[in-house]
Amino acid sequence: EMDNSTTANEPADANTDVTETTAEVNAETTAESSEKETTVATDTDNSLDSKSEGIDAATQTIESEDTDTQMTRQEQTGDNYIAIDKPIRVKANPQGVYQLGDKVKSLPSSYHSQISVAQSNYPATRSQYGGTCWAYASIAMAEFSMLTQGFVTKSVEYSPTQLAYFTYHSVVDPLQGTAGDSITVNSDYSDIGGNYDFTIRSLAGWIGTVNESEVSNAWNSNGFYTKYSLDSKYAYDNDDDDEAHLSNVNIFAYNDQASIKTAITNQGAVGINYYSSDSKAYYNATYNSYYCNTTTESDHAVAVVGWDDNFSASYFNSTPSGNGAWLVRNSWTTDSDSSYYAYFWLSYYDKSLYKNNNNVYSFEFGKESDYDNNYQYDGSYLSYPFFNCSTMANVFTVKAATQEEVSAVQLTTSGTDVGYEIQIYQSPTSTTNPTSGTLISASTTTGTMEYPGVHTISLASPVVFSSGTKYAVVVTVNKPASGLDAEKDYDDSDITMEASVPARGESLFYENGSWYDMYDQQSNGWGNFCIKALTKNI
């Protein structure tokens, strides 16, 4: 965690690479970030197998609830294919524990505590392909959010395969803002793993959601593997194929259960990671329950859709510290049954949930029709706080319609209770100073982002600009060390992400009385700021 008291030195030259100021801070931060970026059990290492107490992960068996037979966990087709999601990629929590339970509403002791409720009121479970649990859990949150808000019916079926594919096959957005950013995979994209942080970047960029029916015929009938592809037209909104857009993401520490439960009641589900791969030891078929009693790395992403504070500790293979369990929606069958493959109970005290500040994610979605255009530059899928800067800006040019209304701004932050001020400047006269234009004072918007995550903030007064007009979105935060994120480069044996700033004047930051361009920070691995402008065509 960065010390908030860190201050930068006065730069000697406003045209330099700020090497004596933020560059130094970010170089240190990059080193810290590299230590925090953890890849758990990639395809080429054996860490998952060693944590499975000698059980071969490729042929590990899972006890069936309904029979005495066992199903071999190996590559099959149809509902019997159960993927080993060993390469969960974890971006460690940079800010520590979030405790915001005092800000949530009164909660019942149980919610959707009968599996039959989920079966009757929500879409059927899915049988995932490969190591794409992260996409299936994210899409489950999208469906549950839209259904809980009354925007769709139980028949909703968004495509996790579309999300997984385009997370790892970058396509420049329709307004060309993400040009220069790229994602390259060096192996089978359906089995290299992923995480919620990646899907946040995809969904915030309007890659999905898309109805499964829109893309199902595009897949080769042999299945979802790297040698098959989707046409790039399915990446973004194509003739209104997108059905829902990500509005907000709140990220909680696992021990902030009040906030987690409130998010479930508001959005229908949250996303977690847990250790799934030794069900023979930890799954109790009699009570359809699971409890890992060793502090083990998580390897599987699932959605939590309910809870029961009184679920007895005696219902697990070993006894946890207390009663209580989450109702988990898995992605290993289309049967929606009461089983480890579909819906099961996970102890509050499962020790893999506490490993490495394991975070919990809440996704809120809105209707596709809320906005017409997403002005953005951040096309890389990894982001970190741009430390020690209070004021940052992105400059956009109206290009989607003759006239557009700038209605909202979307920000990504890694801190709690981050206060912000958003200002809109029309027609900046200098490419090196985003505030050199006319301040639209009526649009100035202030507030607080309580949780880390993604936040869509409606402007106090929307402003209409004509085609060709430049405008700057200038954001000031009160916690520089944990404020706004910028996209970052990333590279490992499976994935290469490049965050570039193709031109000067796109993203700038203010420090010690001067503005500096993120174009000059590319050598430190930084790209553009995660500041988006959402507009409506007039």
N, C-alpha and C positions, 0 to 999 in steps of 0.2 A: 504494500500500500504506500502511495506517495505521501510524503509529509507535506501538509498544507502550508507549512511555514516556509517552504522552499521559495526563494525569489531568484529572478534572473538578473544578470548584469545588463547595464545599458549597452546596446549594440553600437559598435564604432561606426558602422556604415549602414544606412537604411537599405542599400542595394545588395548587401552581402547575404550570405546564406544563414544569417543569424547564428553563426557558429558559436558565438560566445553567450548566447541566451537560450532560447527554447531548443535549439538543436542539441545543446549539451544535455538538457533535461530529458529530451526525447530519446537521445542515445542511451541514457541510463534506463529510461522506461522501456525501450526496446529490448534491452538485455533482460530486464525483469520480466517483460512479457514473454520472451522466449522461454524463460524458465517456467512460466505459468501455463504455456500452451502444452498440453499433455495429450499425447496420442496413446490410447489404452489398447493394447493388444492388436496391433496391425496384422495384416495378412502374413507378414514375414517374421513376426516374433511369436514366441510360445508362451507369453505371460498368462494368457487366459487358460491354456492347458495346465500350466503349473498351479494355477489357483483353483483348478477343478479337482484337486486331490488325486491326481494321477489318472483321471478319467479322460480318455481320448475325446476331445471336443468334436471331432468329425463323426464319431459314432456313439456319442453320449445318448443314453436312453432316458425316456421320461415315462413315468408311470401313468397309465390311463385311469381316469376316474371311474369309468363304467365297466372296465374289464380288468382281468388280472394280467392281460398281455401288456407288452411294452412296445412303444413306437421308437424306432431308431431315428435319431436326429441326423439325417443325411439329405442330400439333394434329391428331391423327388418333384413331381408335378402335382398340381391341384391342391386341395386342402391338406394333404398329408405332408406338404413341404413346410418344414419349420426351420427357419433360418437361424443360424448362430450369429447374433449381432455383436460379434466380438470387437469390431473396431469403432466403438463409440469414441468420438473425438471430443475431449472436454476442454473448454476454455475456462480456466479457473476463475473463481470469483475474485475480482481485483479489490473489492472494497470490504470484504469480511461479512459479518452477519447482519442481516436486515431484521429489525424487530419493530414492526409497525402494527402489532395486533391491537393496540389501543385505539386504532383509527377505523376499526371494522364494526359491523353490526352484531347484535346478539345472535348467537348461533344455537341451533338445536343439537341434541346429543347424537342424532343420526340424520342422514340425508340420503335418499335413494338407497336405503339399506336393504332393500329386497332386489335381487338380481332381476326378478320378473318386471320391475319397473323399467329398468334399462332396456330389457328385451321388448317391452310393449311400446315404449315411447321414443326410442332412438333408432338410428339406422343400424343395419346389420353389421356385425364385425367383418373384418377383411382378413384374407390370407396373404400375407406380404410376400414379396419377392426379395430374395437375397438379404443383404444387410441394410434394408431400407426402413427399419422400424421407426427411425426419426421422422421420415416423411409421413408414414401412416399415422403416427401419434399426432403430428402437426395437423394433418387433414382431419383427423377425428376432432381436434379442438375447433377447427373451422366449422365443421358440421354442427357440433354441439352449440357453439356460440350463436350461429345463425338460427338454429332451431329454438334455443332458449329465448332469443329475442323476438321470436314469432315471424321471422322473415322467410322461413322455408318450412317444409313438412318433413315427416319421417322418411320420405322417399329420397331425400337429398343424397347425392353420391358424387362428391368431388374426387378428383383424381390424384392420388398420392404418387402414381408413376410419373405423371407429368411434372410434379414438383421435384421429385428425385432426379429425373432426367435433366431438367434445365437448371437445377442447382449446380450440376457438374458439366453442363454444356452451355457456356455463356453465349447469350445473344444480346446485341446492343439494343437498348430500349427504343421505342418508336420515335422519341424526340432526340435521339442520338447523344444524350447526355452522358451515357456510360461508355462511350467510345474510348478505346485505349485500355480499359479494364478487361481482364481476361481470367479465365479459370481453365486449367488444363489438367486432365487426369491421365495417369500413366498406367492404369490397370482397369479392371472391370469396375465401372462406376457404381454398379448395383451392389457391390460387396466390399467397398472400401470404408463404409461407415459414414457417419455424419453426426450432426447435433442440432439442437434447437437454434443455436446462434446462426448456423448457416441458413436454416429455413426462415428465420426472421428476416435476414437480408434479402432472400429470394422473394418472400411474400410482401415485404415492405416495398420492394421494387416493382410490384404488380406482376410477378411471375406466378400465375395462379391467383385464386383457385379457378379451375376449369372443370366442367362436368365430365365425369368419366366417359359418358357416351360420346363426347366430342373427340376423344382421342383413342378410344378402344379399338376402332376399326383401323387405326393407323399402325398399330403394333402388328408385327409378324405373328402368326398364330403359334409359332414355336415358343413365344414367351418374351420376357423382359430381361434381355441381356445386352451386353455391351456392343455386340455386333449388329444389333438392331437400333434404329434411330427414329426420332420424331422430327417431322418437318419444323423448321424454325417458326413457322406461322403460329404454332401452338404455344409459343413461349409467353407472349403477351396477349392483351385483349385483342381478339380478332373477331370482328363483327359481333361484339358483345358476348364472346364466349366466356370471358371472366364473369363469375357469378358473385364473388364476394372479394373484398379487399381488406387486408390487415389494417386495423385502425390503431390498436394499442397493444403493447406487451408490457406486462408487469412481471418482474422477476423477484422471487422471494427466497430467503433461506429456508431450508427444510424445517427448522425448528419454529418458524413463524406460522404455526398451524392455523391461527385465527384468520390470518390474511389468506391462506391457502383455501380454507373452507369458504370464506366469503367469495373468493373468485369462482369456486365451483358453483355456488348458488347463482352468481351473476352471469357466468358464461357457460355453465354446463360441465366444464372439464378443465383440468390443468395437466401439464406434461411433466413427467418425472423420468429419472433414470434409476435402475436398480440392477443388482446382480441376479441374473436369471438362470445361469447355466448349470446349476447343480440341483435340479428339482428333485432328484431321487433322494437327496438328503434333506431338502428344505420344504418340499411341497407335501401337504397333508391332504390326501384325496377325500378322506371322510368329511372334512370340514371345508374343503376347497380353499385352503389357506396356505400362506407361504411366509416363512420367516427365516432370513439368513442371519445366523448368530455370530458371524465372523466379519470383521471390518475388511470388506473386499471391494475392489473397484467395480463400479456399475458397468454393464455391458449391453443394456437393452432399454429402449425408450418406449414408454406406454402412457396412456391417458388415465387419469384418476377421475371418476365420475360420481363418487359418493363416499360416505364414511359411516362408521358405527363406533362410537366411543365405548360401547359396552361389549364389543366383540371379545369374547373371553380369551385371556392369555393361555388357557388350557387347550385351545383349539389348534395349537401349532405343534410341530414335531419336537421342538424344544421351547422352553417357557421364556417369553420376553419379559421385559421389566414391568409391563402393565397391560391392561386391556386396551382394545382399540385397534381398528384396522381401516384401511382404505379399500374402496371397491375399485378394482383396476380393470380397464378394458384393454385386452391384449389384441394382437394382430396375427394370430397363428391359425385361424380358422374362420370360415364364413357361417358357422353354425350358431353364433350368438348364445352359446349354451353356458351352463354353470361348470366351468372347467378351467384348468390352467391355460388353455389355448384362447379362451374368450374372456369371460368374466370370473375373477377370483378375488380373494381377500388378502391383502398385504399388510402385515403388522406395522403399526406406527413406529415400532422400535427396530425394524429391519436395519441392520448395521451398515449395509451398503448405501443406504440413503444418507448417511452422515459422512461418508468418505469424501474428503477434499472439498468441503463446503458445497456439497451437491445442491444445486439450485432447483427451484420449481418455477415453471413458466405458465403464465396465463395469457392466452391470446384472445383479443376481442376483435371481431370482424364487423364490417359494415357493408351496406349494399354497394354493388358495383356502380350504381347510378348516382352515388353521393358526389362523385367528382369525375371529370372527364379526362384530366391530364395530370401526370405526375412528373414534375420537373426535378431532376436528380442528377448527380454526378457519381455517386458511390455505388459502383458496380462490383466491387470486390466483396467477398462474403465474410471477411474478418474485420472487426473494428475494435478500436481501443480509445480511451479518453486521450485527447490531445492535451497533455498535462500543462498546468501552470498558465493557461490562457483563459481570460474571462470573456473576451469578445471575439466572435468569429462570424464570417459572412460567406454566403454563396450568392453569386450574381447570375441571373437568368435572363433570357431573351424570349419574349412572347412569340410563339411560332406555330401553335396548333390551330388557331382560329383567328378570324378577323378581330374579334374582341374576346378577352377572357377575364373572368373574375377570379382573382387570387383570394381563395376562401379560407385556406388553412395552411399551416406549416407543420411538418413532421420532423421531430428531433429524436435522436438516440442518445441516451445518457447512461452512465454506469454508477451513479451515486444516488443516495437517498435524499429526499427533501431538497432538491436543487431548485432554487428560485431562478426565474428567467424573465427577461424582457425581450420581446420581438419587435423590431422596427422594420418598416418597409420604406426604402428610398427609391424614388422614381428617377430614371435617366441619370445615373452617375456620370459625371463629366470626366472623371479620371479612372483609368483601369487599375490604378494602385490605391484608390481610396473609395470603398463602396459607399461611404457616407457623403460623397461629394455631390450627390443628387438632391432632389427635393424630398424631405421627410413627409410621409403621409401620416400625420400625427394621429388622425382618427383611427388608424389601423394598429397603433401601438398596443401591444397586448402583454400583460404581466400575469404571473402565476407561479405555482410550485409543482414540480414533478416529484411526487412522493416516492415512487419506486424506480429502481433502475429499469431500463427497457426502452420501448419505442412509444412515442407520445404524439398523437395528432391533436393539434391545438387550433381551434377556430379563431380567426382574427376577430378582434373587437369590432371592426368594421371592414368587411371585404372591400377590395379595391379593384376597379376595372381598368385594364390596360389594352391598348391597341396592338395589333401585330407589329413586330419589330421593336417594340419598346423594351429597353433594358430596365431591370429593377433588381435591387439588392435586398436580400433577407439578412438582416443583421441581428444576431442573437447574443445577449449578454447574460452570463450566469453568475451566481454568487458563490459557487464552489469550484474554482478553477481546476483543482486537482482531481475532481471526479465529475466534471461537467459534460460537455458534448464530445461525442465520438467522431473520429475520422477513420476512414478505411485504411487498411494495412496490407502490405505484402505478406505472403505466407508460402512456405515451401517445405515439403517433405517428400518421401519416396513415392507417395501416391498422388499428391495434389500440388499444383503450383498456382498461386493466386497473385496476380499482378494488379496493384492499385496505382494507377497513373493519373497525372494531371496534364492533359494534353496541351493546355494553353494557359497563359497568364491571365489573371483577372477572373478566374472561376471561383476559387476558394481563397480567402484571405483571413489573417488573424491580426489582432491589435495588441501591441505590447510596448510598454515604455514610451508611449507617445507616438508610435509609428505603426503603419500597416505593413505586413509582410505577406508574401504570396506563397501558398502551399506548393506551387510549382518548384520552388527552391528546396523543398523538403523531401523530394522524391528519393534523393540519395540516402535518406534515413529510413526509407521504406514506407513513408506516408503517402496517401493519396488525398482525395477530396474529403471535405466535411460531410457528415451524415445529416445534412439539412435539406429537406425536400419542400417544394411548394406545390400544393394541390389546388388545381384550378377547375373552373366550370366554363364551358363555352357559352358565349352570349349570342 
